[in-house]
Amino acid sequence: MIIGLPDLASYRATLSGRVVATNGCFDLFHPGHLDSLRRARALGDHLIVGLNSDESVGLIKGSGRPIIGEAHRAEMLDALKCVSVVTVFDERTAERFLEAAKPHYWAKSSEYQDNVASVELEVLQGIGAKLVFLPTLAGFSTTELLGRVA
């Protein structure tokens, strides 16, 4: 299911059990993305995925990105059985997404271990959520793949 960020808090209120959230650009979806999503889902009963909009991907990754538009990226994520719901957000950081998702766990790739914004950490603390870093699948990164293609 794909829902708008304004509807995420209402959706979240219907869930019982452990809720896991993760977020990212998921541009040029690859096996590393799939591995990360499966690992995140294994932490709980529901996986809420926050997808960076085309606008925020451009801010984060630079001009020429994303390669695949947000509507198609959201559809691909929604098709995965490990994903409960997908929502798109426009900001560079995930605090509004996290406030609405109210997860028990926020799963991030270990490559972001030194790159979590303090505002995101404040939200996690406020809702009592734990940050979990997941290992990356060696050899798969969108930036690396784009470099090899070029």
N, C-alpha and C positions, 0 to 999 in steps of 0.2 A: 504494500500500500504506500502511496506517495501522498503526503499531506503538507499543507503550508505550515510554516513556522507558527503563525497565530493560532493554529488548531492543535499544536503539539501538546500543550499543557493539558487540554481536555482529554486527548487521547491517552496521555500518560496516566491520568487519573483512573482509567479503566483497567490498568494492568495490575496484576498481582504477581508476587514472586520477585526474584532479583532482576533488576533492569540494568543493562549495560548500554553505554553510549560510546560511540566512536565517531570520528569525523575526518574529512579530508577532501581532496580534490578528485581523486579516483579518475584521473585523466589517463587515457590509454590503459584501460583496465588490464592487469597482468596477474600472473600466479602469485606474486608477492601480496597484492591486494587481497586476493581470495584467501590466502593463508592467514593474513591478519584478521580478516572478518570472521573466519571460522574460529580462530583462537579467541577473539573477543566474545563471540556468541557462547563459547564453552564456559565463560565466566558466569553466565546467568541464564535466565529463562526467556528473556526478550532482548533483542538487539535493535537499538534506535541508531540510525546512521544520519549524521548531519553532513550534507553535501555542500561544499563551497560552490556558490553561484559562479557563472561565467565571469561576472564583474570581480568577485573576490579572488578567483584564480588568477586573473590578469594582474591584480595588485600583488599577489604573493609570488607568482612564478614569472611575471614579466610579459612583455608583448608577444603575441603569437600563441599564447596559451589562453584557454584550453584548446586542445586539438579537437576534442569532442564536446559538443554543447551540453549544457546542464540537463536538458530534458532527456537526451539519450543516455547520459551518465546515470541519471536517476532511474530510468527504466531498467538498465542493466543491473543496478544494485537491487532494485525491487524484485527482479526475477530470481534472486538467490534465496534458497530456502533458509539460510542462516539469518537473513535480515527480516525483522518484523515490520519496520516502517522506515521510510526515507523522508527527510525534509531538507529543503534547500535554504541556505542562509547567505546573506550578502556581506557580512563582516569578515575582516581578516582574522579575527580571533573568535572563539566559540562561546563566549560567556552567555549571550542571549539563548543560544541553542541549549547549553547546559542548564540554564535556569528553567527552561521549559521542559526539558527531558527529565530532570531530577533523577539521574541514574544513581544506582548504588556504586557502580564502577564506571570510570571513564578510561577506556582502553586506547592507548596511543602506541605507535611504533617506537621502538627504542631509539630510532634515529632522531627523534624529537626530544630526547631526554634533557637536553640543555636548551630547549627552545619552547618551553611552556610559559605563556604570558602570566604575569602575576595576577591579572584580573581573572583569568581562568582558575587559578589556584584559590583565589578568594571565594569564587562561586562554589567550588568543590567543598571548601571548608564550611561555607554557610549552609549547604544542603547535606553535609555529612557523607559525601561521596569519597571514594578512594581512587587515586590515580594508579593505573597499572600500565607498565611498559611491556610491550610484547616484542619478542625477538623478530628480526627481519629475515626474510627468506633471501639468502645470498644470491646475488646475480640479477636481482630484479628491482629496478627503480625506473620510474618513468623518465627522469632526466638522463639516466645512463642509457636507457633504450633509445631515446631520441638522439643521443650522441652517437650511438652505434649506427643508427639509420643514416645520419648525416654523413 
